[in-house]
Amino acid sequence: MVLEIDTVQARIEREREFHNKEFAHSERAKVSNVYLVTRRSGERYKQFLAQQAPGKQILEYGCGANSYAFWLAGLGVQVVGIDISDAVIQQSQQRAAQYPNSERVSFRQMNAEQLDFPDDSFDVICGRAILHHLDLRKAFGELARTLKPDGQAIFVEPLGHNPIINAYRNRTPELRTADEHPLLMSDLKLAETYFGKVEAQYFHLGGLAAAPLAGTAAFDPVLNLLDGLDSVLFSLLPYLRKHAWSVVLTFSAPRKADAISQFSAAV
Ligand SMILES: C[S@@+](CC[C@H](N)C(=O)[O-])C[C@H]1O[C@@H](n2cnc3c(N)ncnc32)[C@H](O)[C@@H]1O
């Protein structure tokens, strides 16, 4: 038991240190062409939030240094961003101090696996590229606990089945933490223990081929075409979905603690 606690704390500390360094000296610029092709999943995330968020209480889970909280505050949302990295929280608080709607935004350093919020606190919980840094049983449990019964959560996450994308990940270990784990289809299944409704939308397969065109006039039309083809492929050939780079997950009907135990016992 003591060993387990030590192991968990060591993992959380590795995440904190890595992201403190990353946000001080961003490595992202090196791979920006690759990340540019993920535009469509980002648009889906923003579209969901623009529809669901106004007037609501929102948690941005693992907000990072490029938080959406400021954009959300502009929609009239009360938003709290949490992250394990103290550097992220400091930078975000400094940005908030200069921001016109800053009374609607707050940031707190917090472990996403052990949230310091009461049950049923949030209408919406959102996050990008955070779940795959976490122990999913703990994270899903905390999301289900703190989401209001009629609340919804949305995440954009990487998937871990595509051998070509995994080969790229193996070649760029400096860009990732030792403990991160792009999601598997079994992880999406696990979410069903914690939420009565789990929906997944898949993005970016052929679209990755547009990356070398970034910065040229051909990039936008080629990416749009390839994204459109991906959407048709994922709809016609469900087997291909797990090979997508990104999945947009929406969770609703959170199960509270007793219901989770009952559901687990029944399946
Ligand atoms: C890949 S970054 C994504 C950041 C941001 N959501 C974005 O899209 O730019 C992962 C973030 O998760 C945070 N993180 C990792 N483990 C965490 C934990 N246990 N609790 C809270 N935040 C955590 C990191 O500090 C980092 O900011």
The ligand as an SDF file (V2000), in Angstrom:
LIG
                    3D

 27 29  0  0  0  0  0  0  0  0999 V2000
   -0.3330   17.5820  -23.1150 C   0  0  0  0  0  0  0  0  0  0  0  0
   -0.5900   18.7970  -21.8960 S   0  0  0  0  0  0  0  0  0  0  0  0
   -2.1420   19.4860  -22.4480 C   0  0  0  0  0  0  0  0  0  0  0  0
   -2.3770   20.8630  -21.9110 C   0  0  0  0  0  0  0  0  0  0  0  0
   -3.5980   21.6070  -22.4590 C   0  0  0  0  0  0  0  0  0  0  0  0
   -4.8310   20.9250  -22.1160 N   0  0  0  0  0  0  0  0  0  0  0  0
   -3.4640   21.8220  -23.9400 C   0  0  0  0  0  0  0  0  0  0  0  0
   -4.2620   21.2950  -24.7050 O   0  0  0  0  0  0  0  0  0  0  0  0
   -2.5260   22.5310  -24.3470 O   0  0  0  0  0  0  0  0  0  0  0  0
   -1.0640   17.8290  -20.4790 C   0  0  0  0  0  0  0  0  0  0  0  0
   -1.3570   18.6750  -19.2620 C   0  0  0  0  0  0  0  0  0  0  0  0
   -1.8100   17.8110  -18.2240 O   0  0  0  0  0  0  0  0  0  0  0  0
   -1.2550   18.2570  -17.0100 C   0  0  0  0  0  0  0  0  0  0  0  0
   -1.2830   17.1310  -16.0650 N   0  0  0  0  0  0  0  0  0  0  0  0
   -0.5970   15.9680  -16.1170 C   0  0  0  0  0  0  0  0  0  0  0  0
   -0.8930   15.1820  -15.0650 N   0  0  0  0  0  0  0  0  0  0  0  0
   -1.7990   15.8670  -14.3200 C   0  0  0  0  0  0  0  0  0  0  0  0
   -2.4950   15.5970  -13.1170 C   0  0  0  0  0  0  0  0  0  0  0  0
   -2.3070   14.4530  -12.4290 N   0  0  0  0  0  0  0  0  0  0  0  0
   -3.3520   16.5310  -12.6530 N   0  0  0  0  0  0  0  0  0  0  0  0
   -3.5510   17.6930  -13.3130 C   0  0  0  0  0  0  0  0  0  0  0  0
   -2.9110   18.0080  -14.4530 N   0  0  0  0  0  0  0  0  0  0  0  0
   -2.0520   17.1140  -14.9660 C   0  0  0  0  0  0  0  0  0  0  0  0
    0.1400   18.7260  -17.3860 C   0  0  0  0  0  0  0  0  0  0  0  0
    0.7290   19.5660  -16.4380 O   0  0  0  0  0  0  0  0  0  0  0  0
   -0.1500   19.4110  -18.7200 C   0  0  0  0  0  0  0  0  0  0  0  0
   -0.4410   20.7750  -18.5520 O   0  0  0  0  0  0  0  0  0  0  0  0
  1  2  1  0
  2  3  1  0
  2 10  1  0
  3  4  1  0
  4  5  1  0
  5  6  1  0
  5  7  1  0
  7  8  2  0
  7  9  1  0
 10 11  1  0
 11 12  1  0
 11 26  1  0
 12 13  1  0
 13 14  1  0
 13 24  1  0
 14 15  1  0
 14 23  1  0
 15 16  2  0
 16 17  1  0
 17 18  1  0
 17 23  2  0
 18 19  1  0
 18 20  2  0
 20 21  1  0
 21 22  2  0
 22 23  1  0
 24 25  1  0
 24 26  1  0
 26 27  1  0
M  CHG  2   2   1   9  -1
M  END
$$$$
